[in-house]
């Protein structure tokens, strides 16, 4: 996955949005973190694994990939807002420590929220990095969404947006 290419695409997209909506100088981190949580919730809804009450618990893979791509858009935007350079957006491989996928996704959801709630910039970056890695590892280990597929989905969606 060419993170630098995606980061630059997101930077250009964010710039157009900021200009179009007159948002230059406006603090957008809390909104962007909340948008990421919404997209994550939409992805989880398409996973359907938590819906113990439903007879239809089969993941909707194409829709999950689309929502995961939306998450990546907001992750890259958050990185830019926090001043994390593209070269530092390394995906660390580690085993997701929660046995239950629902618990792992809940942990991810909460860790994302801490980005906006942390009072110190260093802590915001710490929570960003933790959630970034957890996101990619959950995608691959639990949801079978792989970086190359996510990369292509991001490219496709961004080109339709431009």
C-alpha positions in Angstrom: 0.0 0.0 0.0 1.4 3.4 -1.0 0.5 5.4 2.1 2.4 8.5 0.8 0.3 8.5 -2.4 -2.9 8.2 -0.4 -1.8 10.8 2.1 -1.2 13.3 -0.7 -4.5 12.5 -2.3 -6.2 13.1 1.0 -4.3 16.3 1.6 -5.5 17.6 -1.8 -9.1 16.5 -1.1 -9.1 18.1 2.4 -7.8 21.3 0.8 -10.6 21.5 -1.7 -13.2 20.8 1.1 -11.7 23.5 3.3 -11.7 26.1 0.5 -15.2 25.1 -0.8 -16.7 25.4 2.7 -14.7 28.4 4.0 -13.0 26.3 6.8 -9.5 27.7 6.7 -8.2 28.0 10.3 -11.2 26.2 11.7 -10.4 23.4 14.3 -11.8 20.2 12.6 -10.2 17.4 14.6 -13.2 16.6 16.8 -15.5 16.5 13.8 -13.1 14.4 11.8 -12.7 11.9 14.7 -16.4 11.6 15.1 -16.8 11.1 11.3 -14.2 8.3 11.6 -16.3 6.7 14.4 -19.4 7.0 12.3 -17.7 5.3 9.3 -16.4 2.6 11.6 -19.9 2.0 12.9 -21.1 1.7 9.3 -18.4 -0.8 8.6 -19.3 -2.8 11.7 -22.9 -2.7 10.7 -22.0 -4.4 7.4 -19.9 -7.0 9.2 -23.0 -8.0 11.1 -21.2 -10.4 13.4 -22.5 -8.6 16.5 -26.1 -9.1 15.5 -26.8 -12.1 17.6 -30.6 -11.6 17.2 -30.5 -11.8 13.4 -30.7 -14.8 11.2 -28.7 -12.9 8.6 -25.2 -12.5 10.1 -23.2 -12.9 6.9 -20.7 -10.1 6.3 -21.4 -7.9 3.3 -17.9 -7.8 2.1 -18.2 -5.2 -0.7 -20.0 -2.7 1.6 -17.5 -3.4 4.5 -14.6 -2.6 2.1 -16.4 0.7 1.0 -16.9 1.7 4.6 -13.3 0.7 5.5 -12.1 3.0 2.7 -14.2 5.8 4.2 -12.4 5.1 7.5 -9.1 5.4 5.8 -10.0 8.8 4.3 -10.7 10.1 7.8 -7.6 8.5 9.3 -5.4 10.2 6.7 -7.2 13.5 7.4 -6.6 13.1 11.1 -2.9 12.4 10.5 -2.6 15.5 8.5 -4.4 17.6 11.2 -2.1 16.2 13.9 0.9 16.9 11.8 1.9 13.2 11.4 3.9 13.0 8.2 3.0 10.3 5.6 6.4 8.7 6.1 5.6 8.0 9.7 2.3 6.2 8.9 3.7 2.8 9.3 1.4 -0.1 9.8 2.8 -2.2 12.7 1.9 -5.9 12.6 0.7 -7.3 15.9 -1.8 -9.8 17.1 -5.1 -8.3 18.1 -5.3 -9.3 21.8 -9.1 -9.4 22.2 -10.5 -12.9 21.5 -13.9 -11.6 20.5 -14.1 -9.5 17.3 -16.9 -7.4 18.9 -14.6 -6.5 21.8 -11.7 -5.7 19.5 -14.0 -3.4 17.4 -15.3 -1.7 20.6 -11.7 -1.2 21.8 -11.0 0.4 18.4 -14.0 2.7 18.6 -13.0 3.9 22.1 -9.4 4.4 21.2 -10.4 6.6 18.2 -12.5 8.7 20.5 -9.5 9.3 22.8 -7.8 11.1 19.9 -10.2 14.0 20.2 -10.5 13.9 24.0 -6.8 13.8 24.8 -5.6 17.1 26.2 -2.0 16.9 25.0 -0.9 16.7 21.4 1.5 13.9 22.2 -1.4 11.8 23.7 -3.5 12.6 20.6 -0.8 11.1 18.4 -0.4 8.2 20.7 -4.1 7.3 20.5 -4.0 7.9 16.7 -1.1 5.5 16.2 -2.7 2.9 18.5 -6.1 3.1 16.7 -4.4 3.2 13.2 -2.6 -0.1 13.9 -5.5 -1.7 15.6 -7.7 -0.8 12.6 -5.4 -2.4 10.1 -4.8 -5.5 12.2 -8.5 -6.0 12.8 -9.3 -5.6 9.1 -6.8 -8.2 8.2 -6.9 -10.7 11.1 -10.7 -10.6 11.8 -12.5 -9.2 8.7 -10.2 -10.5 5.9 -9.9 -7.0 4.4 -6.4 -6.7 3.1 -4.2 -3.6 2.5 -4.1 -3.9 -1.3 -7.9 -4.2 -1.5 -8.3 -1.2 0.8 -5.8 0.8 -1.2 -7.7 0.2 -4.5 -11.1 1.0 -2.8 -9.6 4.3 -1.6 -8.2 5.2 -5.0 -11.5 4.3 -6.7 -13.6 6.3 -4.3 -11.3 9.4 -4.3 -11.3 9.5 -8.1 -15.1 9.5 -8.1 -15.1 12.3 -5.5 -12.8 14.6 -7.5 
